Amino acid sequence: MESDRCDVVVVGEGIAGFTAAAAAAHRKMKVALVATGPGSIVNGPGWLKAQDILHASSAPELSEAIAFFCEMARRAGCPFAGDVSTAKYLPSLLGDFERVALAPLLLWNAEPRDGVATVIIGVQGLSSFDENFMAERLNEQSRSMNSNGTYAGRQISFARDMGTPVTPLRIAQLFDRDADFRKELICALRAVASGFQRIFVPGILGVDSSAEQIAEFSHEVGCPVCEIPTLPPSISGLRVFHRMESYLRNIGVELFRGFPVEKVELHDGVCTGVRVAAPGHAMNLRGQCVVLATGRHSASLLGGAYAVLDQEMRPLDSTGAVMARNLFIAGSLPHSTSNNGDAMRILAGYRAGNLAASTGGNHAA
Amino acid sequence: MRPDDLAIDNCLKCSLCNTVCPVLAADPRYPGPKRLGPELERLRREGISTDTEWVEYCLGCHRCDLSCPNQVNVSEMIARAKATHRKPLIRGLRDWWFARPGLLGKLTTILPALSNFALAMKSARYLMSKIMQITPQRTFPKYTRPDLRSPAMTGKARQRVVFFPGCFIRYNRPELGRVVIDLLERNGFSVEVASSECCGVPASANGDAAVARSLARANVRAMAAQVDSGLRIVTACSSCGHMLKTAFGGILDGDKKFAGAAREIASSTFDLAELLMAQADAGELNTNFQPADLRLAYHAPCHQKSQGIGRPWYHLLRMIPGVTVEDMDAGCCGMSGTYGFKQEKYAVSMEIGEQLFASIRAAQPQMVATECATCQMQIEHGTDFKAIHPAEILLHAYDRQSDAE
């Protein structure tokens, strides 16, 4: 029973949906963002692989879209480093080095460095992260890359009950909530950091923490701190998700979380909104235009009817006609076999958000 | 959420439910929704005993359900495990009462003055903590004569609605019920008060599935005819609304006689603010608000979020000229109805609330608006700020007009 209170309805809280919502909101649209749950960004490190960017680098507007995304991330307090032309090798959760073009700042400085001794921190009882395994892997990997940087594992422990097993989530939540715990962590890191030029920790530095809070923490430790991604829910990906979601809320995007869109309302070539399967009765969210940023789910929402998009990212039906003039698709195409990659998600979200914004709106604040 | 048994196969163990669980964040020993829900559920379905007292610590906030990308009904699995968990005698007795706020209300309001006197006595509270394991830290809400009646029909009403008051309004704050009726009447509705029972949330929360089921049946009987004739049901308590909208949590699903009517009730139930917001969208909300110089903090109760209706109160309050509203968005308050009254859960309840308390203290509002009665209690217990139902603020804005129309 909500309704015409928005200009643009964006469906999906992944990278494409966030970018689309932000792009439309920046163009003074009143935006509603609907999602069943978080997009896949929460499962990974939150970085953009170089292969995606290079693969897509010929796409027009890519640089502009990436610049927009980075500006959104900076304002959200989770700044990214990198750009569309360079790549770095960053440690993955398996102790490999992956080629990354763009990553959250906290992950960005973890590339192999000549002559740098890095300490990898484990926490007593922590599940799914082994500092010695990680150190061994990174030593071997960096040798094979002709880097003479070295890695050594060290374990820290805490006096308090950290739960059984200790999870990165638990430590990250304590980091957010408890100033005493942060002090304890600073002391523990200082104690093992002497003789090292860099500290790698698993994803534990807060689920909600901002770049400033982490910079202050790193300053207190007195040695540069980088994060290594961990298993899902990956704290670094989750942090990007949390920060971006609160940023969107702060710029006036209305969030509808927890229930799936059950129908996209199409009438005579116009999309009038979406129907959300809330308990009891559906909630009808009406908007001047709709962006579906639900990846492959978009196809089933449209009855599996579309195969391709036109120049303006609108789905075409089997006869080649535009299904709705105000409906835009951002995210993976239904019949594409390749993973379109995060770079394309950003680009598609950016374009769809802008197209939606230029299609009009009269509820802007 | 997928309210079916196959939902368990949708669990990919991504742990996102764990990231939003208020209990897990407050107590590291809590196994978390992923473990207590889908993981143990697989074993329970194979008949392997996995009984653990931890299921008692689930708040029933439904945040896990809302966070799941695959719509697994995590909290429902925990609730079912809770219903078969055997409690120690004393806690069992205490929870027997906590599951029956309707009965408690009926008894205490025979002589409300005496009940309030007794419940406020230091010695009584000491005894309750010793004998019943009810925390002496909290005060009980005052009981009052249940005198909420359907108002007389007014001539110009356009639509008739049924108001489901719930136990708190019925036995503790009937005047809040009159505020709700007044708001509805000022917006063109005529109101009849449902002759309903407790919605059953406390029964479910205390693991008493049988009571929850019998209350659900009684409520279906009480309202089926009204709903059949096309009337909508209005709730002003978010937990009652949640219960009615989920067809009593699905507990009547297999019930041939009642399931259909329960679903009818679910689809006909509207939160008060949801209904008023629909009026606003149709251009039919009475917006004769007098300006008020008021800085509010708004806390959305968990059972408001679980209704999937957005933030109607947040938007309605902001329509009053001069009122600023800051959405705290600081998670669960930790009270969860009777949960916070339980001695063994008091500490974790307060630890959960600390996030919200800190946000409220930082915002320094003149008061806090939240539509759940026990959220209000928790906020007033954990901070120095007054917390009231947003309906009272909205009505107050009308009241100051030099009585229009």
Interface residues (C-beta under 8 A of the other chain):
Chain A: M1 E2 S3 D4 R5 T36 G37 P38 G39 V42 N43 D161 M162 G163 T164 V166 T167 L169 R170 Q173 R177 V207 P232 P233 L238 S246 R249 E254 F256 R257 G258 F259 P260 V276 A277 A278 P279 G280 H281 M283
Chain B: M1 C14 S15 L16 N18 T19 L24 A25 P28 R29 Y30 D65 L66 S67 C68 P69 N70 Q71 H242 L244 K245 T246 A247 A266 S267 S268 T269 F270 E274 L275 M277 A278 D281 K305 S306 Q307 G308 I309 G310 R311 P312 H315 D329 E354 Q355
